[in-house]
Amino acid sequence: MKNTLTQYRWWLEVIIYTIFVLGGQSVATILGRLYYDKGGNSMWMATLVINAGFPILLPALYLFSPSENQQRSDSGYYNKSECSCNMCGSHRECLMILVWTAVLWQVFSIGVIALIYKVSSLFSNVICALGFPVVLVLAVIILNDKMNGVKLISLVSYLYQHYLDDLKVKAKSRDVNQVLKEACSV
């Protein structure tokens, strides 16, 4: 009974962290685009916003770190966001976009780190790669982007390349298993 409960909990955590990765990455990317659509003009804002949100990671760091000595820092990047918000429609709207972008990139980071810790770095990377088509679809739905031929070909070729890569991995896995079987039978 306890083993089954542990398995269910593990799967639940993996699903939650996968949602963190896909949701954080996708929505933060869409918000970044919205920032520029609303008149934001700072080329460095994405970098500053991602770093400014790092205090959100402190609780996650506490959960994942076995040591008692936790490093704590503070950030001064929030004040720097004001200079680039002057070009947006309204200062409040622009600031909200930047704050939520920072929060969602940190949610993404928590999900990535947790998936590496709980499953593997390969699985975490695969989930991150799934974010590309999710962002494309969300941009069409939320921002009313047009699904033109270039986007469609890009999406199809992206998915097809992952399919081919998966076939190669499976073929190599079969080859390794065959070699191991032959080596064990000798």
Disulfide bonds with the S-S distance in Angstrom:
none
